[in-house]
Each structure stands twice: as structure tokens, then as C-alpha cells.
Amino acid sequence: MKHLGTLKLETERLVLRRIEENDAREIYDGFINQEDYLYFFNKEPRTLDEEIKSLEGINEKYEDLDLYNWVIVLKEKNAIIGRATLNVELYNECVEINYCIDKRYENNGYMTEALRKIIDFCLNELEVNRFQAGCVVENVKSKHVLDNCNMHQEGILKSYIKLPDGYHDMYMFSIINDKK
């Protein structure tokens, strides 16, 4: 597995780029306090000051070449519409993605487009062995994105995710790099 860090990625309609300190306001006004985001990521609402503080020193964090943390920007509006982060498991050369999109931009194929680009980057540039993702069984929209990215559903992890209302089952999806 190569260690390239968060590089800028581009699709026809999107730019995936590093988060910048001055993105706090746009992230705050967008998805960070939306009901689905808070529920599926088991988070509490944030104030603008908390979001600003969370991004302090973000540039230094990107010096870690195993940090992959993008905001998803819609080109036509130059607006942040979502976020994607990879969790890296170095020994097994595996990455797992977490992602979210602003509800105002759902159902336009943007997350599928972003995820396809990230999958391509991971398999061909990072040369990971395994790309994986999970989603709570009740999160139909997220499952739809993973299906649309031609990820293989491996199974269901029982009572795997703790959300505000208790434990939930999680679908596990993957793509194995056949070039490895």
C-alpha cells in the first residue's frame, strides 16, 4: 500500500479536496447538524465555535500521509456538499470509508460519483488490498450508494453499531483489489 495522503480528486461535477480551517462556517451551515448525520454518526449538535475549534491545526494533520479526509465540493456552485474519510488499517492494507452528504444535495448521484472516484484512487493509486464500507441496515440511502458503486455485500454484522436508540445491525460491503 502506498502512502500518498489526501490528494485532490476530481470528477465531472465534483472536487474532493482537503478540509481547510476557513471551511468551518460552510460545514456548520451544511450537513454537520442535520438530523441524519447526527443520528448515523452518533454525534451531538455542534455550535459554530466548536466547528471552528475542531478545524484548528487541520493543515498540520495532513502531514500524516495515512490521513485521507476530504470535503466534497460541487463545482457549479463551489459549495461544500459533503465529506468523506478513510480509516486506514496498515497491516492488512485495508481502508474503510465513512461519508455523508448534505440533505439538500441528496438524490443527485453526487455521493455515488465521489465514492467511485475514491474507490478508483484507493485501488489504483494507493494499491490497497481491500476497500470496505458499512452502513446501518436502516440506512437505505447509504446502502443504495454502496450498491451503485458495485461493492460486494459480504453480510450483516449483528448488533454492531451503537446509535442513540441502541444497537443496530450493519451491512458490510467490500471490493478486493484483484491487481494485488
C-alpha positions in Angstrom: 0.0 0.0 0.0 1.3 3.4 -0.9 1.0 6.3 1.5 0.0 9.4 -0.5 -2.1 11.4 1.9 -5.2 13.4 1.0 -4.7 14.4 -2.6 -7.2 16.5 -4.6 -9.5 14.3 -6.6 -11.8 15.5 -9.4 -14.9 14.1 -11.2 -17.1 15.7 -13.8 -19.2 17.6 -11.2 -17.1 17.4 -8.0 -13.9 18.3 -6.4 -12.7 16.3 -3.4 -10.1 18.3 -1.5 -8.5 18.8 1.9 -10.5 20.5 4.6 -9.4 24.0 5.4 -9.8 26.0 8.6 -12.0 28.5 6.8 -14.4 25.7 5.8 -15.9 25.7 9.3 -18.8 28.0 8.5 -19.9 26.2 5.4 -19.7 22.8 7.1 -21.6 24.2 10.0 -24.3 25.7 7.7 -24.5 22.4 5.8 -24.5 18.8 7.0 -22.9 18.8 10.4 -26.1 19.4 12.4 -28.6 17.7 10.1 -30.7 15.0 11.8 -29.5 12.0 9.7 -25.8 13.0 10.2 -26.2 13.3 13.9 -28.1 10.0 14.2 -26.0 7.8 12.0 -22.7 9.1 13.3 -24.0 9.2 16.9 -23.0 12.8 17.4 -24.3 15.7 19.3 -25.1 19.1 17.6 -22.2 21.5 17.3 -22.0 25.2 17.6 -20.1 27.2 15.0 -17.4 27.9 17.6 -17.0 24.2 18.2 -16.7 23.5 14.5 -14.1 26.3 14.1 -12.1 24.9 17.0 -12.3 21.3 15.5 -10.6 22.6 12.4 -7.8 24.4 14.1 -4.4 23.0 13.0 -6.0 20.9 10.3 -3.1 21.6 7.9 -0.6 20.0 10.3 -2.8 16.9 10.5 -2.5 16.5 6.7 1.3 15.9 7.1 0.3 12.4 8.1 0.3 10.6 4.7 -2.1 8.0 6.1 -4.8 10.6 6.7 -7.5 10.7 4.0 -10.1 13.3 4.8 -11.9 15.2 2.1 -14.7 17.7 1.7 -16.8 17.2 -1.4 -17.3 20.4 -3.3 -19.9 20.8 -6.1 -18.1 22.6 -8.9 -21.1 24.5 -10.4 -21.8 26.2 -7.0 -18.3 26.0 -5.4 -20.3 24.7 -2.4 -19.3 22.0 0.2 -21.9 19.3 -0.1 -20.4 16.5 2.0 -17.4 14.8 3.4 -15.5 11.5 3.1 -12.9 10.0 5.4 -10.8 6.8 5.1 -9.8 4.8 8.1 -6.6 3.0 7.3 -5.6 -0.4 8.6 -1.9 -0.6 7.5 -1.0 -4.2 8.3 -3.8 -5.6 6.1 -3.6 -2.8 3.6 -7.2 -2.1 4.0 -9.3 1.1 4.1 -12.8 1.7 5.3 -14.8 4.8 4.2 -17.2 7.0 6.1 -19.1 9.6 4.2 -22.0 12.0 4.5 -23.8 14.4 2.2 -25.9 17.5 2.9 -29.6 16.5 2.6 -30.1 19.4 0.2 -27.9 17.6 -2.3 -29.2 14.0 -1.9 -30.7 12.0 -4.8 -28.5 13.6 -7.4 -25.8 10.9 -7.6 -23.1 13.1 -6.1 -22.2 10.7 -3.3 -22.0 7.7 -5.7 -19.8 9.9 -8.0 -17.5 10.8 -5.2 -17.3 7.3 -3.8 -16.5 5.8 -7.2 -13.6 8.3 -7.6 -12.3 7.4 -4.1 -12.6 3.7 -4.8 -10.6 4.1 -8.0 -8.0 6.2 -6.1 -7.7 3.5 -3.4 -7.4 0.5 -5.7 -5.2 2.1 -8.4 -3.1 4.8 -6.7 -2.9 3.6 -3.1 -2.9 0.0 -4.2 -4.9 -1.2 -1.2 -5.8 -4.8 -0.9 -9.3 -4.2 0.4 -11.7 -1.3 0.2 -14.7 -1.6 2.6 -17.7 0.2 3.9 -20.5 -0.5 6.2 -23.9 1.0 6.8 -26.7 0.5 9.3 -29.4 -1.7 7.9 -32.0 1.0 8.3 -29.8 3.5 6.2 -31.4 2.6 2.9 -29.9 5.6 1.1 -26.3 4.7 2.1 -26.9 1.1 1.0 -28.1 2.3 -2.3 -24.9 4.3 -2.8 -22.8 1.2 -2.0 -24.8 -0.9 -4.4 -24.4 1.7 -7.1 -20.6 1.6 -6.6 -20.7 -2.1 -7.4 -19.5 -3.0 -3.9 -20.0 -6.6 -2.9 -22.3 -7.1 0.1 -20.5 -9.6 2.3 -23.0 -10.0 5.1 -24.6 -8.4 8.1 -22.8 -7.7 11.4 -25.3 -8.3 14.1 -25.8 -5.6 16.7 -22.6 -3.9 15.6 -23.3 -0.2 15.7 -24.4 1.7 18.7 -26.7 4.6 17.9 -28.7 6.9 20.2 -31.6 4.4 20.3 -29.4 1.3 20.9 -27.5 -1.3 18.9 -28.2 -1.9 15.2 -27.2 -4.4 12.6 -24.7 -3.2 9.9 -24.3 -4.3 6.3 -20.6 -4.9 5.3 -19.5 -4.2 1.8 -16.1 -4.6 0.1 -14.1 -4.5 -3.1 -11.0 -6.7 -3.2 -8.2 -5.4 -5.4 -7.7 -8.1 -8.0 -4.4 -6.5 -9.1 -2.7 -7.4 -5.8 
